[in-house]
Amino acid sequence: MSPISTQIAPLFRTMNRVLLLLVLPGLFSAQAAANGKILHSQKCMSCHKLEVYQRGNRKVKTLAALKARVSGCARMNRTGWSAQQVQQVIDYLNRSFYKFSVYQ
């Protein structure tokens, strides 16, 4: 290996790791949202039609409020969802309708 190759190889490895760290969370979040859509369809659609998330006068105005609302509904309706499943429904609703920043 040439001296330049030995200097560049670690740089490329580092860049690959950084790219993975940037891309993987989005992939996991997309899968979580897909799972959340299924859970939402199974447990929430009997009370909530999609229009409730698209109306102009929404009651949920922050990500924290969305988390509280979904968690409360899951408890009140005895869905039996784990904390992970509740988060998946939150991810689905946020990605599909609310679009709150996840860095709040």
N, CA, C and O of each residue as an XYZ file, in Angstrom:
416
protein
N       0.830     -1.172      0.000
C       0.000      0.000      0.000
C       0.884      1.248      0.000
O       1.910      1.302      0.678
N       0.476      2.217     -0.751
C       1.249      3.457     -0.794
C       0.971      4.292      0.456
O      -0.052      4.087      1.111
N       1.842      5.210      0.795
C       1.636      6.050      1.983
C       0.325      6.840      1.922
O      -0.324      7.058      2.945
N      -0.051      7.259      0.735
C      -1.301      8.016      0.592
C      -2.498      7.113      0.889
O      -3.444      7.537      1.553
N      -2.460      5.875      0.404
C      -3.555      4.937      0.650
C      -3.738      4.675      2.133
O      -4.868      4.581      2.611
N      -2.650      4.556      2.861
C      -2.766      4.294      4.299
C      -3.307      5.506      5.043
O      -3.881      5.362      6.123
N      -3.136      6.679      4.489
C      -3.684      7.881      5.115
C      -5.159      8.080      4.763
O      -5.934      8.569      5.585
N      -5.538      7.708      3.565
C      -6.903      7.930      3.095
C      -7.862      6.855      3.608
O      -9.025      7.148      3.886
N      -7.396      5.644      3.733
C      -8.276      4.544      4.155
C      -8.986      4.828      5.479
O     -10.196      4.620      5.556
N      -8.298      5.293      6.523
C      -9.017      5.598      7.765
C     -10.056      6.707      7.591
O     -11.105      6.690      8.235
N      -9.759      7.659      6.725
C     -10.707      8.736      6.455
C     -11.991      8.182      5.840
O     -13.089      8.566      6.241
N     -11.852      7.281      4.867
C     -13.027      6.678      4.245
C     -13.821      5.836      5.244
O     -15.052      5.861      5.225
N     -13.144      5.102      6.104
C     -13.846      4.325      7.131
C     -14.645      5.248      8.060
O     -15.788      4.957      8.411
N     -14.033      6.338      8.439
C     -14.715      7.301      9.308
C     -15.918      7.913      8.596
O     -16.986      8.057      9.191
N     -15.750      8.267      7.342
C     -16.864      8.845      6.576
C     -18.007      7.843      6.447
O     -19.173      8.224      6.559
N     -17.695      6.573      6.214
C     -18.734      5.542      6.115
C     -19.500      5.413      7.430
O     -20.722      5.271      7.425
N     -18.797      5.460      8.539
C     -19.449      5.362      9.847
C     -20.375      6.555     10.090
O     -21.489      6.400     10.590
N     -19.904      7.723      9.736
C     -20.726      8.926      9.909
C     -21.982      8.824      9.049
O     -23.079      9.133      9.514
N     -21.829      8.400      7.820
C     -22.996      8.242      6.943
C     -23.995      7.239      7.516
O     -25.203      7.471      7.477
N     -23.499      6.140      8.040
C     -24.391      5.153      8.660
C     -25.138      5.754      9.841
O     -26.333      5.513     10.011
N     -24.445      6.527     10.648
C     -25.097      7.158     11.798
C     -26.172      8.140     11.368
O     -27.159      8.333     12.077
N     -25.987      8.760     10.211
C     -26.981      9.715      9.712
C     -28.162      9.026      9.041
O     -29.292      9.503      9.144
N     -27.922      7.925      8.366
C     -28.954      7.252      7.579
C     -29.774      6.245      8.388
O     -30.994      6.188      8.236
N     -29.139      5.468      9.227
C     -29.832      4.395      9.938
C     -31.010      4.865     10.795
O     -32.061      4.225     10.763
N     -30.883      5.946     11.552
C     -32.048      6.361     12.342
C     -33.277      6.638     11.487
O     -34.399      6.340     11.897
N     -33.075      7.202     10.313
C     -34.196      7.446      9.413
C     -34.843      6.164      8.931
O     -36.063      6.091      8.785
N     -34.021      5.151      8.682
C     -34.559      3.860      8.258
C     -35.366      3.219      9.372
O     -36.452      2.692      9.133
N     -34.836      3.262     10.595
C     -35.557      2.691     11.723
C     -36.838      3.470     11.985
O     -37.870      2.881     12.309
N     -36.779      4.780     11.847
C     -37.954      5.613     12.072
C     -39.028      5.322     11.026
O     -40.217      5.297     11.345
N     -38.614      5.104      9.792
C     -39.584      4.769      8.738
C     -40.260      3.437      9.040
O     -41.468      3.302      8.847
N     -39.504      2.461      9.507
C     -40.081      1.165      9.859
C     -41.012      1.313     11.061
O     -42.083      0.707     11.100
N     -40.602      2.115     12.035
C     -41.444      2.351     13.212
C     -42.758      2.992     12.788
O     -43.821      2.618     13.285
N     -42.692      3.951     11.877
C     -43.909      4.610     11.398
C     -44.807      3.621     10.649
O     -46.030      3.676     10.777
N     -44.211      2.726      9.876
C     -44.999      1.713      9.166
C     -45.710      0.799     10.165
O     -46.883      0.470      9.988
N     -44.994      0.392     11.212
C     -45.621     -0.420     12.266
C     -46.712      0.377     12.972
O     -47.774     -0.156     13.293
N     -46.440      1.659     13.210
C     -47.417      2.527     13.859
C     -48.690      2.669     13.046
O     -49.783      2.753     13.608
N     -48.559      2.695     11.744
C     -49.742      2.794     10.874
C     -50.632      1.564     11.044
O     -51.857      1.678     11.089
N     -50.018      0.402     11.137
C     -50.781     -0.840     11.338
C     -51.493     -0.808     12.681
O     -52.683     -1.110     12.768
N     -50.758     -0.439     13.733
C     -51.364     -0.363     15.064
C     -52.507      0.645     15.088
O     -53.568      0.383     15.654
N     -52.282      1.784     14.476
C     -53.304      2.836     14.413
C     -54.548      2.326     13.686
O     -55.672      2.559     14.130
N     -54.345      1.642     12.586
C     -55.481      1.102     11.823
C     -56.270      0.088     12.642
O     -57.496      0.030     12.552
N     -55.565     -0.711     13.439
C     -56.222     -1.753     14.221
C     -56.980     -1.210     15.420
O     -58.054     -1.717     15.747
N     -56.448     -0.192     16.081
C     -57.019      0.246     17.359
C     -57.642      1.636     17.354
O     -58.510      1.912     18.182
N     -57.236      2.504     16.465
C     -57.644      3.908     16.560
C     -58.715      4.315     15.552
O     -59.488      5.241     15.802
N     -58.761      3.635     14.429
C     -59.652      4.058     13.351
C     -61.131      3.881     13.673
O     -61.976      4.453     12.986
N     -61.461      3.109     14.691
C     -62.875      2.981     15.052
C     -63.399      4.292     15.638
O     -64.588      4.588     15.520
N     -62.525      5.078     16.267
C     -62.928      6.368     16.837
C     -62.468      7.548     15.995
O     -63.179      8.547     15.881
N     -61.282      7.437     15.403
C     -60.676      8.562     14.688
C     -60.592      8.268     13.202
O     -59.979      7.287     12.781
N     -61.204      9.115     12.428
C     -61.012      9.066     10.976
C     -59.813      9.956     10.661
O     -59.467     10.824     11.463
N     -59.190      9.763      9.541
C     -57.977     10.510      9.210
C     -58.210     12.016      9.159
O     -57.271     12.789      9.345
N     -59.440     12.442      8.911
C     -59.737     13.870      8.824
C     -59.415     14.607     10.122
O     -59.093     15.795     10.098
N     -59.500     13.907     11.255
C     -59.232     14.551     12.541
C     -57.788     15.063     12.610
O     -57.506     16.025     13.326
N     -56.893     14.437     11.885
C     -55.488     14.853     11.889
C     -55.199     15.924     10.841
O     -54.124     16.523     10.840
N     -56.151     16.163      9.959
C     -55.927     17.082      8.854
C     -56.700     18.382      8.997
O     -56.557     19.278      8.164
N     -57.497     18.498     10.014
C     -58.312     19.715     10.170
C     -57.440     20.894     10.610
O     -56.357     20.717     11.168
N     -57.931     22.067     10.348
C     -57.172     23.271     10.659
C     -57.116     23.609     12.133
O     -56.143     24.211     12.589
N     -58.128     23.239     12.883
C     -58.185     23.598     14.308
C     -57.786     22.425     15.199
O     -58.508     22.069     16.130
N     -56.651     21.839     14.911
C     -56.162     20.699     15.693
C     -55.910     21.092     17.141
O     -55.478     22.207     17.432
N     -56.186     20.161     18.037
C     -55.925     20.392     19.459
C     -54.469     20.100     19.799
O     -53.920     20.687     20.732
N     -53.850     19.210     19.059
C     -52.461     18.835     19.305
C     -51.569     19.801     18.523
O     -51.622     19.862     17.295
N     -50.746     20.559     19.265
C     -49.937     21.591     18.612
C     -48.434     21.411     18.791
O     -47.646     22.175     18.233
N     -48.031     20.401     19.569
C     -46.598     20.139     19.771
C     -46.364     18.629     19.793
O     -47.299     17.843     19.943
N     -45.116     18.246     19.642
C     -44.766     16.829     19.712
C     -45.049     16.285     21.114
O     -45.507     15.152     21.260
N     -44.779     17.083     22.132
C     -45.056     16.650     23.508
C     -46.558     16.411     23.703
O     -46.956     15.460     24.376
N     -47.371     17.259     23.126
C     -48.826     17.084     23.227
C     -49.276     15.836     22.467
O     -50.178     15.129     22.917
N     -48.658     15.561     21.324
C     -48.979     14.353     20.561
C     -48.630     13.108     21.368
O     -49.403     12.152     21.415
N     -47.463     13.127     22.002
C     -47.047     11.989     22.833
C     -48.031     11.776     23.976
O     -48.430     10.647     24.260
N     -48.415     12.857     24.625
C     -49.364     12.750     25.741
C     -50.714     12.229     25.263
O     -51.331     11.397     25.929
N     -51.172     12.707     24.125
C     -52.483     12.304     23.603
C     -52.490     10.824     23.235
O     -53.405     10.095     23.620
N     -51.483     10.375     22.496
C     -51.433      8.966     22.080
C     -51.276      8.059     23.298
O     -51.941      7.028     23.397
N     -50.397      8.441     24.224
C     -50.203      7.641     25.443
C     -51.497      7.542     26.238
O     -51.858      6.465     26.715
N     -52.193      8.660     26.380
C     -53.458      8.672     27.112
C     -54.526      7.830     26.440
O     -55.233      7.071     27.104
N     -54.645      7.960     25.138
C     -55.636      7.154     24.402
C     -55.327      5.667     24.523
O     -56.233      4.853     24.699
N     -54.056      5.317     24.428
C     -53.659      3.904     24.523
C     -54.037      3.337     25.892
O     -54.527      2.213     25.994
N     -53.803      4.133     26.947
C     -54.158      3.676     28.303
C     -55.675      3.575     28.476
O     -56.187      2.559     28.945
N     -56.380      4.628     28.096
C     -57.836      4.665     28.290
C     -58.547      3.559     27.526
O     -59.544      3.008     27.993
N     -58.033      3.245     26.364
C     -58.674      2.232     25.523
C     -58.093      0.842     25.722
O     -58.454     -0.101     25.017
N     -57.194      0.725     26.682
C     -56.595     -0.574     27.042
C     -56.107     -1.349     25.820
O     -56.472     -2.503     25.596
N     -55.270     -0.672     25.042
C     -54.752     -1.298     23.826
C     -53.779     -2.435     24.118
O     -53.621     -3.352     23.312
N     -53.133     -2.367     25.273
C     -52.119     -3.368     25.593
C     -50.801     -3.116     24.889
O     -49.935     -3.991     24.854
N     -50.639     -1.906     24.318
C     -49.421     -1.579     23.599
C     -48.257     -1.397     24.562
O     -48.421     -0.887     25.670
N     -47.091     -1.819     24.125
C     -45.857     -1.540     24.853
C     -45.482     -0.074     24.618
O     -46.065      0.596     23.767
N     -44.513      0.407     25.375
C     -44.017      1.781     25.177
C     -43.480      1.946     23.754
O     -43.634      3.007     23.149
N     -42.852      0.898     23.226
C     -42.323      0.945     21.866
C     -43.454      1.073     20.848
O     -43.334      1.823     19.879
N     -44.535      0.356     21.059
C     -45.659      0.435     20.129
C     -46.340      1.799     20.187
O     -46.754      2.331     19.157
N     -46.454      2.358     21.373
C     -47.001      3.715     21.505
C     -46.127      4.681     20.718
O     -46.641      5.536     19.997
N     -44.810      4.551     20.852
C     -43.895      5.426     20.125
C     -44.026      5.230     18.618
O     -43.886      6.192     17.863
N     -44.288      4.022     18.172
C     -44.466      3.770     16.740
C     -45.707      4.489     16.210
O     -45.687      5.031     15.105
N     -46.771      4.493     16.988
C     -47.984      5.216     16.569
C     -47.695      6.721     16.536
O     -48.134      7.420     15.624
N     -46.964      7.208     17.523
C     -46.583      8.620     17.534
C     -45.750      8.940     16.300
O     -45.974      9.960     15.649
N     -44.793      8.079     15.974
C     -43.955      8.281     14.781
C     -44.810      8.314     13.517
O     -44.608      9.163     12.648
N     -45.752      7.402     13.417
C     -46.637      7.368     12.240
C     -47.431      8.663     12.122
O     -47.446      9.290     11.063
N     -48.087      9.063     13.201
C     -48.910     10.269     13.141
C     -48.067     11.507     12.854
O     -48.473     12.379     12.086
N     -46.905     11.578     13.469
C     -46.055     12.744     13.252
C     -45.527     12.796     11.827
O     -45.554     13.852     11.195
N     -45.053     11.677     11.319
C     -44.520     11.655      9.947
C     -45.611     11.900      8.909
O     -45.370     12.547      7.889
N     -46.799     11.386      9.167
C     -47.862     11.448      8.171
C     -48.682     12.734      8.217
O     -49.148     13.211      7.183
N     -48.859     13.295      9.412
C     -49.785     14.418      9.546
C     -49.196     15.649     10.230
O     -49.290     16.754      9.694
N     -48.603     15.479     11.383
C     -48.224     16.631     12.193
C     -46.912     17.284     11.771
O     -46.810     18.510     11.728
N     -45.927     16.479     11.465
C     -44.632     16.966     10.985
C     -43.931     17.896     11.977
O     -43.305     18.880     11.583
N     -44.045     17.572     13.272
C     -43.307     18.320     14.291
C     -41.831     17.931     14.212
O     -41.494     16.815     13.817
N     -40.975     18.845     14.586
C     -39.546     18.548     14.661
C     -39.317     17.528     15.766
O     -39.860     17.665     16.862
N     -38.522     16.515     15.484
C     -38.232     15.496     16.507
C     -37.149     16.000     17.458
O     -36.800     15.306     18.413
N     -36.621     17.183     17.214
C     -35.564     17.741     18.065
C     -36.103     18.772     19.045
O     -35.348     19.598     19.557
N     -37.407     18.727     19.309
C     -38.017     19.684     20.250
C     -37.616     19.370     21.653
O     -38.029     20.064     22.583
